[in-house]
Structures are given as structure tokens and as C-alpha cells.
Amino acid sequence: MFIDSETTVNSNTYNVFKTRDNIATGFYSSAFQNNKVRESNGKLLLTGDLAISAGVILPIDLDLTLNDFIIFNKNASNNQVLNSFPKTGTINETVNGYPLSINYSLQSYGGETLSSFTTNGITYTNVKSTKIKLNISITTVITVLGSPQTITALAAQDVLVSTQYLADGIGVVYTNTVTSYNLNSFIAGELGIPATYTQTQEEFLDTYLIN
């Protein structure tokens, strides 16, 4: 992950992020490649498509196009909500004959303030973490004795929680991302996916260069 160029939008200057050979395999690199980030009063604001389709774990696609979405605030307290309004939406899809109504909400939160933090055998000082959470709920309609009934396929839950650790003067040095869900077992069987799922992914900074 590196800053490829600068661009100006509505009189604001953004850094454009790229990945080597345009290949991204982790949440952080996938979410930020080709997107624009600017700094304002200790905050990092992201504009672009977060590109973390929940289709990776659930058979749905989400619109996560963001405009100056705050992803980090060095002055935020632990668990402080960073955006006045989350990115929300409702989409309707039909999967394997089942109509799905999907509600989602994306929000970021302040994290810990650490005097030092060790990752990948390297100790960094003045580190602050931040969290990005994607919450999803899903309902569907099934027919029981000839009568349509709405049931909950996925109760509202955080299906993605990604924690980034940023070292002062360097940037992100470590990312831990947990994707998980607990789905109605009947609906899971009808959709052909597991009823429960959990995956933890880690990304480490190996080298860095500051111009």
C-alpha cells in the first residue's frame, strides 16, 4: 500500500492509495486501494468505494460508496463514534428463490491510545487504534400453509469488525479483521451456505518509506 498521487475534489486535496501490481488480498489493502484520503484536524477522511462486499461471506452486494467518511480521529476516545451519521442502506435481492431484504450500516469508532505497540517483531511508539464495523440484518419471506410470512434470516449483527493500529508519523502498522455471522439455520440450508462463519485476518507492515 502506498500513496500514488494527489487529486483535488471540491477544493480539498486527497492522497490516492494504490497497491503494488494492483493486487490487494487483505481488508485494509482491498478497502483502500484506488480510494482517496485526506487529513483534517487530526482526522482521516475517506472518499471512494470501500470495496468490502459482504458477498465474501454472504451472497449479497452492498453499496459502500463513501464521501469524507471519517476512518480515524487521533483525538477520539475509546469506542467514540466517529461519524455523525453511519453509511446505511437497504437492498433487495433474490437468492435461490428467496427474496432478501438487507439492511446495513457502516460506522467507525475511536480505539485505544497506546504508548507503545509491538507487531511483527517491531515496537512502535505513540500508537492509536481505530475500528470499522459493518452491521447487517436480513429478513425474507417464506410460505407457510399457503400464507406468506416474514422471518428473520440474519438478526442485526456486526459481520465485519476491522481494527487498524496507526503509529504516529508512519500510519497503519497492523490490521486485525474479523468477519463472522450467525444465520437462521433453515435459510442457510436453502441458500447453500454455512449457518455460522468466523474468519480472522491479519495484515502487517513490513517496510515503509516516508518522503
MARVOMAR-8000 format. One record per residue: x, y, z of N, C-alpha, C in turn; residue in three letters. Coordinates in Angstrom, 2 decimals. Layout:
ATOM/n_u/n_v/n_w/ca_u/ca_v/ca_w/c_u/c_v/c_w/residu
ATOM/X/Y/Z/X/Y/Z/X/Y/Z/ALA
...
END
This chain:
ATOM/n_u/n_v/n_w/ca_u/ca_v/ca_w/c_u/c_v/c_w/residu
ATOM/0.85/-1.18/0.00/0.00/0.00/0.00/0.90/1.24/0.00/MET
ATOM/0.60/2.18/-0.91/1.41/3.39/-0.98/0.57/4.53/-1.55/PHE
ATOM/1.03/5.76/-1.32/0.37/6.93/-1.89/0.91/7.14/-3.29/ILE
ATOM/0.01/7.04/-4.25/0.41/7.10/-5.65/0.43/8.52/-6.19/ASP
ATOM/-0.56/9.34/-5.74/-0.68/10.68/-6.31/-1.59/11.53/-5.43/SER
ATOM/-1.75/12.76/-5.84/-2.70/13.65/-5.19/-3.77/14.07/-6.18/GLU
ATOM/-4.97/14.32/-5.66/-6.05/14.81/-6.50/-6.87/15.81/-5.71/THR
ATOM/-7.51/16.72/-6.40/-8.31/17.75/-5.74/-9.77/17.58/-6.09/THR
ATOM/-10.62/17.53/-5.06/-12.06/17.40/-5.24/-12.73/18.45/-4.36/VAL
ATOM/-13.52/19.32/-4.97/-14.23/20.38/-4.23/-13.27/21.18/-3.35/ASN
ATOM/-12.13/21.53/-3.90/-11.10/22.35/-3.25/-10.38/21.62/-2.12/SER
ATOM/-10.65/20.33/-1.94/-9.93/19.53/-0.95/-8.92/18.63/-1.64/ASN
ATOM/-7.71/18.55/-1.07/-6.65/17.74/-1.65/-6.60/16.38/-0.97/THR
ATOM/-6.62/15.33/-1.77/-6.62/13.95/-1.26/-5.38/13.22/-1.75/TYR
ATOM/-4.92/12.25/-0.94/-3.92/11.30/-1.38/-4.64/10.09/-1.96/ASN
ATOM/-4.17/9.61/-3.11/-4.76/8.44/-3.75/-3.90/7.22/-3.42/VAL
ATOM/-4.53/6.19/-2.86/-3.81/4.99/-2.44/-3.81/3.93/-3.54/PHE
ATOM/-2.68/3.24/-3.65/-2.55/2.13/-4.60/-1.88/0.96/-3.89/LYS
ATOM/-1.98/-0.21/-4.53/-1.25/-1.37/-4.06/-0.31/-1.84/-5.16/THR
ATOM/0.77/-2.50/-4.75/1.76/-2.96/-5.71/1.13/-3.93/-6.70/ARG
ATOM/1.36/-3.68/-7.98/0.81/-4.50/-9.07/-0.72/-4.56/-9.04/ASP
ATOM/-1.32/-3.59/-8.33/-2.79/-3.51/-8.21/-3.39/-4.78/-7.62/ASN
ATOM/-2.62/-5.44/-6.73/-3.07/-6.66/-6.08/-3.31/-6.37/-4.60/ILE
ATOM/-4.50/-6.70/-4.12/-4.84/-6.50/-2.72/-5.49/-7.77/-2.18/ALA
ATOM/-4.99/-8.25/-1.05/-5.50/-9.51/-0.52/-6.15/-9.37/0.85/THR
ATOM/-5.84/-8.33/1.60/-6.40/-8.15/2.93/-7.46/-7.07/2.96/GLY
ATOM/-8.17/-6.97/4.10/-9.22/-5.96/4.22/-8.67/-4.56/4.01/PHE
ATOM/-7.60/-4.22/4.71/-7.08/-2.85/4.64/-6.65/-2.49/3.22/TYR
ATOM/-5.86/-3.36/2.61/-5.38/-3.04/1.26/-6.51/-3.08/0.23/SER
ATOM/-7.45/-4.01/0.40/-8.58/-4.09/-0.53/-9.51/-2.90/-0.39/SER
ATOM/-9.73/-2.49/0.87/-10.68/-1.41/1.12/-10.15/-0.05/0.68/ALA
ATOM/-8.83/0.13/0.72/-8.30/1.47/0.49/-7.66/1.65/-0.88/PHE
ATOM/-7.39/0.59/-1.60/-6.74/0.78/-2.90/-7.66/1.56/-3.83/GLN
ATOM/-7.06/2.50/-4.55/-7.74/3.37/-5.53/-8.69/4.38/-4.89/ASN
ATOM/-8.70/4.46/-3.56/-9.54/5.44/-2.89/-8.73/6.66/-2.48/ASN
ATOM/-9.45/7.70/-2.08/-8.84/8.98/-1.74/-8.98/9.26/-0.24/LYS
ATOM/-7.91/9.73/0.38/-7.92/10.04/1.81/-7.30/11.41/2.03/VAL
ATOM/-7.93/12.20/2.88/-7.35/13.48/3.26/-7.33/13.62/4.78/ARG
ATOM/-6.45/14.49/5.25/-6.33/14.74/6.69/-6.92/16.10/7.03/GLU
ATOM/-7.67/16.16/8.13/-8.26/17.42/8.57/-8.38/17.41/10.09/SER
ATOM/-7.62/18.26/10.75/-7.69/18.41/12.20/-7.55/17.09/12.95/ASN
ATOM/-6.57/16.31/12.54/-6.31/15.05/13.22/-7.21/13.91/12.79/GLY
ATOM/-8.04/14.16/11.77/-8.95/13.12/11.27/-8.51/12.69/9.87/LYS
ATOM/-8.75/11.42/9.56/-8.55/10.92/8.21/-9.91/10.65/7.59/LEU
ATOM/-10.18/11.27/6.45/-11.47/11.15/5.79/-11.30/10.44/4.45/LEU
ATOM/-12.14/9.43/4.23/-12.03/8.61/3.03/-13.17/8.89/2.07/LEU
ATOM/-12.82/9.02/0.80/-13.81/9.16/-0.27/-13.55/8.08/-1.30/THR
ATOM/-14.59/7.35/-1.67/-14.46/6.29/-2.65/-15.33/5.10/-2.30/GLY
ATOM/-15.06/3.99/-2.95/-15.82/2.76/-2.73/-15.01/1.86/-1.81/ASP
ATOM/-15.56/1.54/-0.63/-14.80/0.76/0.35/-14.50/-0.65/-0.16/LEU
ATOM/-15.30/-1.15/-1.09/-14.99/-2.41/-1.79/-14.77/-3.57/-0.83/ALA
ATOM/-15.67/-3.71/0.15/-15.60/-4.87/1.05/-16.92/-5.61/0.95/ILE
ATOM/-17.29/-5.97/-0.26/-18.58/-6.63/-0.49/-18.78/-7.77/0.48/SER
ATOM/-19.94/-7.76/1.15/-20.26/-8.85/2.07/-20.46/-10.16/1.34/ALA
ATOM/-20.44/-10.11/0.00/-20.52/-11.34/-0.77/-19.36/-12.27/-0.50/GLY
ATOM/-18.29/-11.73/0.13/-17.18/-12.59/0.51/-17.65/-13.65/1.50/VAL
ATOM/-18.60/-13.28/2.37/-19.09/-14.23/3.36/-20.58/-14.49/3.23/ILE
ATOM/-21.30/-13.57/2.62/-22.73/-13.75/2.39/-23.02/-13.43/0.93/LEU
ATOM/-24.03/-14.08/0.34/-24.30/-13.89/-1.09/-25.07/-12.59/-1.39/PRO
ATOM/-24.50/-11.45/-0.96/-25.15/-10.16/-1.16/-24.10/-9.13/-1.58/ILE
ATOM/-24.56/-8.07/-2.22/-23.69/-6.96/-2.62/-24.20/-5.68/-1.97/ASP
ATOM/-23.27/-4.87/-1.48/-23.63/-3.65/-0.77/-23.04/-2.44/-1.48/LEU
ATOM/-23.71/-1.31/-1.35/-23.19/-0.04/-1.86/-22.48/0.65/-0.70/ASP
ATOM/-21.15/0.61/-0.74/-20.37/1.26/0.31/-19.54/2.40/-0.27/LEU
ATOM/-20.18/3.19/-1.14/-19.55/4.39/-1.67/-19.59/5.47/-0.60/THR
ATOM/-18.42/6.00/-0.28/-18.30/6.93/0.84/-17.82/8.30/0.37/LEU
ATOM/-18.22/9.33/1.13/-17.80/10.70/0.85/-17.34/11.35/2.15/ASN
ATOM/-16.03/11.53/2.29/-15.44/12.11/3.51/-15.92/11.37/4.77/ASP
ATOM/-15.88/10.06/4.68/-16.22/9.19/5.82/-15.01/9.15/6.74/PHE
ATOM/-15.19/9.50/8.00/-14.07/9.55/8.95/-13.68/8.13/9.34/ILE
ATOM/-12.44/7.76/9.04/-11.96/6.43/9.38/-11.00/6.45/10.57/ILE
ATOM/-10.54/7.65/10.95/-9.59/7.76/12.07/-9.65/9.16/12.64/PHE
ATOM/-9.58/9.23/13.96/-9.52/10.52/14.66/-8.56/10.36/15.83/ASN
ATOM/-7.41/11.00/15.73/-6.38/10.80/16.75/-6.79/11.34/18.12/LYS
ATOM/-7.82/12.18/18.14/-8.27/12.76/19.41/-9.51/12.05/19.98/ASN
ATOM/-9.98/11.00/19.31/-11.19/10.32/19.76/-10.90/9.44/20.97/ALA
ATOM/-11.89/9.32/21.84/-11.79/8.42/22.98/-12.15/7.00/22.53/SER
ATOM/-11.85/6.03/23.37/-12.12/4.64/23.03/-13.62/4.41/22.85/ASN
ATOM/-13.99/3.81/21.72/-15.37/3.50/21.35/-16.21/4.73/20.97/ASN
ATOM/-15.58/5.88/20.82/-16.31/7.07/20.39/-16.72/6.93/18.92/GLN
ATOM/-17.99/7.20/18.62/-18.47/7.16/17.24/-17.81/8.30/16.46/VAL
ATOM/-17.28/8.00/15.29/-16.52/9.00/14.54/-17.34/9.77/13.51/LEU
ATOM/-18.43/9.19/13.04/-19.26/9.87/12.04/-20.62/10.21/12.63/ASN
ATOM/-21.08/11.43/12.37/-22.39/11.84/12.88/-23.49/10.92/12.37/SER
ATOM/-23.31/10.44/11.13/-24.28/9.52/10.54/-23.53/8.36/9.91/PHE
ATOM/-23.94/7.13/10.21/-23.29/5.99/9.55/-23.70/5.92/8.08/PRO
ATOM/-22.95/5.15/7.32/-23.34/4.85/5.95/-24.35/3.71/6.03/LYS
ATOM/-25.59/3.98/5.63/-26.65/2.98/5.74/-27.30/2.74/4.39/THR
ATOM/-28.00/1.64/4.31/-28.73/1.35/3.09/-29.60/0.12/3.23/GLY
ATOM/-30.51/-0.03/2.31/-31.37/-1.21/2.22/-31.37/-1.69/0.79/THR
ATOM/-31.13/-2.96/0.59/-31.16/-3.52/-0.76/-32.05/-4.76/-0.75/ILE
ATOM/-32.58/-5.05/-1.90/-33.44/-6.23/-2.06/-32.86/-7.12/-3.14/ASN
ATOM/-32.63/-8.38/-2.80/-32.09/-9.34/-3.73/-32.86/-10.65/-3.61/GLU
ATOM/-32.87/-11.41/-4.68/-33.45/-12.74/-4.64/-32.34/-13.76/-4.83/THR
ATOM/-32.19/-14.65/-3.85/-31.14/-15.65/-3.88/-31.78/-17.03/-3.72/VAL
ATOM/-31.54/-17.89/-4.69/-32.12/-19.24/-4.68/-33.64/-19.21/-4.48/ASN
ATOM/-34.29/-18.20/-5.07/-35.74/-18.10/-4.99/-36.27/-17.41/-3.75/GLY
ATOM/-35.40/-16.99/-2.85/-35.83/-16.32/-1.62/-35.60/-14.81/-1.73/TYR
ATOM/-36.64/-14.01/-1.55/-36.46/-12.55/-1.57/-35.83/-12.09/-0.26/PRO
ATOM/-34.69/-11.44/-0.36/-33.97/-10.97/0.82/-34.06/-9.46/0.93/LEU
ATOM/-34.42/-8.96/2.10/-34.39/-7.53/2.40/-33.22/-7.32/3.35/SER
ATOM/-32.23/-6.57/2.89/-30.96/-6.45/3.61/-30.75/-5.02/4.07/ILE
ATOM/-30.62/-4.83/5.37/-30.31/-3.53/5.94/-28.86/-3.54/6.44/ASN
ATOM/-28.13/-2.50/6.13/-26.74/-2.47/6.56/-26.34/-1.08/7.05/TYR
ATOM/-25.33/-1.08/7.91/-24.83/0.16/8.50/-23.33/0.05/8.69/SER
ATOM/-22.60/1.05/8.21/-21.14/1.10/8.36/-20.78/2.29/9.24/LEU
ATOM/-19.98/2.02/10.27/-19.58/3.10/11.18/-18.15/2.84/11.65/GLN
ATOM/-17.45/3.89/12.03/-16.11/3.76/12.59/-16.09/4.32/14.00/SER
ATOM/-15.13/3.83/14.78/-15.07/4.15/16.20/-13.63/4.40/16.62/TYR
ATOM/-13.47/5.30/17.60/-12.16/5.52/18.17/-11.70/4.29/18.92/GLY
ATOM/-10.38/4.13/19.03/-9.83/2.96/19.71/-8.91/3.34/20.84/GLY
ATOM/-8.00/2.44/21.14/-7.08/2.62/22.25/-5.98/3.62/21.90/GLU
ATOM/-5.42/4.24/22.94/-4.24/5.08/22.81/-3.11/4.37/23.54/THR
ATOM/-2.06/3.99/22.81/-1.00/3.16/23.36/0.34/3.89/23.26/LEU
ATOM/1.10/3.85/24.35/2.42/4.47/24.32/3.38/3.66/23.45/SER
ATOM/3.15/2.35/23.40/3.94/1.50/22.52/3.11/0.30/22.09/SER
ATOM/3.45/-0.25/20.95/2.71/-1.39/20.40/3.67/-2.22/19.56/PHE
ATOM/3.70/-3.53/19.82/4.62/-4.41/19.11/3.85/-5.32/18.16/THR
ATOM/4.28/-5.35/16.92/3.68/-6.21/15.92/4.74/-6.66/14.95/THR
ATOM/4.68/-7.93/14.56/5.62/-8.49/13.60/7.07/-8.30/14.05/ASN
ATOM/7.28/-8.33/15.38/8.62/-8.21/15.95/9.16/-6.80/16.03/GLY
ATOM/8.33/-5.80/15.71/8.77/-4.41/15.73/7.92/-3.63/16.72/ILE
ATOM/8.55/-2.79/17.53/7.84/-1.97/18.51/7.72/-0.54/18.00/THR
ATOM/6.49/-0.06/17.99/6.21/1.31/17.57/5.74/2.12/18.78/TYR
ATOM/6.00/3.41/18.76/5.57/4.27/19.85/4.45/5.20/19.39/THR
ATOM/3.70/5.71/20.37/2.59/6.63/20.11/1.63/6.05/19.06/ASN
ATOM/0.94/5.01/19.48/0.05/4.27/18.57/-1.40/4.48/18.99/VAL
ATOM/-2.26/4.65/17.99/-3.69/4.84/18.22/-4.43/3.86/17.31/LYS
ATOM/-5.45/3.20/17.86/-6.23/2.28/17.03/-7.57/2.89/16.65/SER
ATOM/-8.17/2.33/15.63/-9.49/2.74/15.17/-10.22/1.50/14.68/THR
ATOM/-11.54/1.49/14.76/-12.33/0.33/14.35/-13.34/0.72/13.28/LYS
ATOM/-13.53/-0.18/12.32/-14.58/-0.05/11.32/-15.49/-1.26/11.47/ILE
ATOM/-16.80/-1.00/11.61/-17.76/-2.08/11.81/-18.85/-2.02/10.75/LYS
ATOM/-19.16/-3.20/10.22/-20.27/-3.34/9.27/-21.34/-4.20/9.91/LEU
ATOM/-22.52/-3.61/10.13/-23.64/-4.30/10.77/-24.70/-4.61/9.72/ASN
ATOM/-25.19/-5.85/9.72/-26.17/-6.28/8.71/-27.31/-7.03/9.38/ILE
ATOM/-28.52/-6.81/8.88/-29.68/-7.64/9.24/-30.41/-8.01/7.95/SER
ATOM/-31.01/-9.21/7.93/-31.67/-9.71/6.73/-33.00/-10.36/7.12/ILE
ATOM/-34.04/-10.02/6.38/-35.32/-10.72/6.51/-35.68/-11.32/5.16/THR
ATOM/-36.55/-12.32/5.20/-37.02/-12.94/3.97/-38.47/-13.37/4.16/THR
ATOM/-39.08/-13.79/3.10/-40.48/-14.23/3.14/-40.55/-15.70/2.74/VAL
ATOM/-41.21/-16.50/3.57/-41.45/-17.89/3.23/-42.96/-18.15/3.27/ILE
ATOM/-43.37/-19.17/2.60/-44.79/-19.51/2.56/-45.08/-20.68/3.49/THR
ATOM/-45.97/-20.46/4.44/-46.35/-21.48/5.41/-47.85/-21.73/5.28/VAL
ATOM/-48.22/-22.96/4.89/-49.63/-23.33/4.71/-50.34/-22.35/3.78/LEU
ATOM/-49.63/-21.96/2.72/-50.19/-21.08/1.72/-50.19/-19.61/2.07/GLY
ATOM/-49.64/-19.27/3.24/-49.62/-17.87/3.67/-48.18/-17.36/3.77/SER
ATOM/-47.87/-16.21/3.14/-46.51/-15.67/3.22/-46.22/-15.12/4.62/PRO
ATOM/-45.04/-15.44/5.12/-44.63/-14.95/6.43/-43.22/-14.40/6.35/GLN
ATOM/-43.01/-13.25/6.99/-41.68/-12.64/7.04/-40.92/-13.20/8.23/THR
ATOM/-39.73/-13.69/7.98/-38.91/-14.22/9.06/-37.54/-13.55/9.03/ILE
ATOM/-36.86/-13.61/10.17/-35.51/-13.05/10.27/-34.50/-14.09/9.82/THR
ATOM/-33.79/-13.78/8.77/-32.74/-14.68/8.30/-31.43/-14.41/9.04/ALA
ATOM/-31.17/-13.14/9.28/-29.95/-12.73/9.99/-30.32/-11.60/10.93/LEU
ATOM/-30.29/-11.89/12.24/-30.53/-10.84/13.22/-29.41/-9.81/13.12/ALA
ATOM/-29.71/-8.54/13.43/-28.71/-7.48/13.31/-27.45/-7.85/14.07/ALA
ATOM/-26.33/-7.82/13.38/-25.05/-8.19/14.00/-23.90/-7.60/13.20/GLN
ATOM/-22.77/-7.42/13.88/-21.56/-6.94/13.22/-20.92/-8.10/12.48/ASP
ATOM/-21.03/-8.08/11.16/-20.46/-9.17/10.37/-19.00/-8.90/10.02/VAL
ATOM/-18.57/-7.66/10.21/-17.16/-7.32/9.98/-16.73/-6.30/11.03/LEU
ATOM/-15.64/-6.60/11.70/-15.02/-5.66/12.64/-13.53/-5.63/12.31/VAL
ATOM/-13.07/-4.48/11.85/-11.66/-4.34/11.48/-11.01/-3.28/12.35/SER
ATOM/-9.92/-3.66/13.00/-9.19/-2.74/13.87/-7.83/-2.43/13.25/THR
ATOM/-7.59/-1.16/13.01/-6.30/-0.72/12.49/-5.52/-0.01/13.59/GLN
ATOM/-4.21/-0.26/13.61/-3.31/0.38/14.57/-2.40/1.31/13.79/TYR
ATOM/-2.45/2.60/14.14/-1.68/3.61/13.42/-0.60/4.18/14.34/LEU
ATOM/0.64/4.13/13.87/1.76/4.72/14.59/1.96/6.15/14.13/ALA
ATOM/2.19/7.04/15.08/2.36/8.45/14.78/3.52/8.66/13.80/ASP
ATOM/3.25/9.37/12.72/4.27/9.67/11.74/4.52/8.56/10.73/GLY
ATOM/3.83/7.42/10.89/4.04/6.29/9.98/2.74/5.91/9.28/ILE
ATOM/1.71/5.66/10.07/0.43/5.21/9.51/0.07/3.84/10.04/GLY
ATOM/-0.70/3.08/9.26/-1.17/1.77/9.70/0.00/0.79/9.75/VAL
ATOM/0.19/0.17/10.93/1.26/-0.82/11.09/0.71/-2.23/11.27/VAL
ATOM/-0.58/-2.33/11.62/-1.18/-3.65/11.83/-2.69/-3.53/11.71/TYR
ATOM/-3.30/-4.53/11.08/-4.76/-4.58/10.96/-5.25/-5.97/11.33/THR
ATOM/-6.28/-6.03/12.16/-6.93/-7.29/12.54/-8.39/-7.19/12.14/ASN
ATOM/-8.82/-8.09/11.28/-10.18/-8.05/10.77/-10.89/-9.37/11.04/THR
ATOM/-12.04/-9.30/11.70/-12.84/-10.49/11.98/-14.14/-10.39/11.19/VAL
ATOM/-14.40/-11.39/10.36/-15.68/-11.49/9.65/-16.42/-12.69/10.23/THR
ATOM/-17.70/-12.49/10.53/-18.47/-13.58/11.15/-19.96/-13.33/10.97/SER
ATOM/-20.75/-14.40/11.11/-22.20/-14.25/11.14/-22.82/-15.49/11.76/TYR
ATOM/-24.06/-15.33/12.24/-24.89/-16.44/12.71/-26.23/-16.31/11.99/ASN
ATOM/-26.48/-17.23/11.07/-27.63/-17.16/10.18/-28.68/-18.19/10.59/LEU
ATOM/-29.94/-17.85/10.35/-31.02/-18.81/10.56/-30.66/-20.11/9.83/ASN
ATOM/-30.67/-21.23/10.58/-30.17/-22.49/10.02/-31.00/-22.97/8.82/SER
ATOM/-32.32/-22.75/8.86/-33.16/-23.16/7.73/-32.80/-22.37/6.49/PHE
ATOM/-32.68/-21.05/6.63/-32.34/-20.19/5.49/-30.94/-20.49/4.99/ILE
ATOM/-30.02/-20.76/5.90/-28.66/-21.10/5.49/-28.66/-22.33/4.60/ALA
ATOM/-29.46/-23.33/4.98/-29.55/-24.54/4.16/-30.14/-24.26/2.79/GLY
ATOM/-31.15/-23.40/2.75/-31.79/-23.07/1.48/-30.87/-22.26/0.57/GLU
ATOM/-30.00/-21.45/1.18/-29.07/-20.63/0.40/-27.79/-21.39/0.06/LEU
ATOM/-27.60/-22.53/0.73/-26.41/-23.33/0.45/-25.14/-22.78/1.05/GLY
ATOM/-25.25/-22.12/2.21/-24.07/-21.58/2.89/-24.10/-22.03/4.35/ILE
ATOM/-22.96/-21.99/5.04/-22.93/-22.40/6.45/-23.81/-21.48/7.30/PRO
ATOM/-24.38/-22.04/8.35/-25.22/-21.24/9.25/-24.36/-20.32/10.11/ALA
ATOM/-23.14/-20.72/10.40/-22.22/-19.88/11.18/-20.89/-19.79/10.45/THR
ATOM/-20.22/-18.68/10.66/-18.96/-18.45/9.96/-18.12/-17.48/10.77/TYR
ATOM/-16.82/-17.76/10.87/-15.89/-16.84/11.51/-14.53/-16.95/10.83/THR
ATOM/-13.95/-15.81/10.53/-12.60/-15.78/9.97/-11.86/-14.57/10.52/GLN
ATOM/-10.62/-14.78/10.91/-9.77/-13.68/11.37/-8.62/-13.50/10.41/THR
ATOM/-8.41/-12.26/10.02/-7.37/-11.94/9.05/-6.46/-10.87/9.63/GLN
ATOM/-5.15/-11.05/9.44/-4.18/-10.08/9.94/-3.36/-9.52/8.79/GLU
ATOM/-3.04/-8.24/8.89/-2.15/-7.59/7.93/-1.06/-6.85/8.71/GLU
ATOM/0.18/-6.99/8.25/1.31/-6.42/8.95/2.08/-5.47/8.03/PHE
ATOM/2.60/-4.41/8.59/3.52/-3.55/7.86/4.90/-4.19/7.91/LEU
ATOM/5.51/-4.41/6.74/6.85/-4.99/6.75/7.93/-3.94/6.55/ASP
ATOM/7.72/-3.04/5.59/8.68/-1.95/5.38/7.90/-0.67/5.09/THR
ATOM/8.54/0.45/5.30/7.89/1.72/4.98/8.93/2.77/4.61/TYR
ATOM/8.50/3.73/3.82/9.35/4.83/3.40/8.56/6.11/3.49/LEU
ATOM/9.10/7.09/4.19/8.43/8.41/4.34/9.25/9.45/3.59/ILE
ATOM/8.61/10.09/2.62/9.31/11.14/1.86/9.23/12.46/2.58/ASN
END
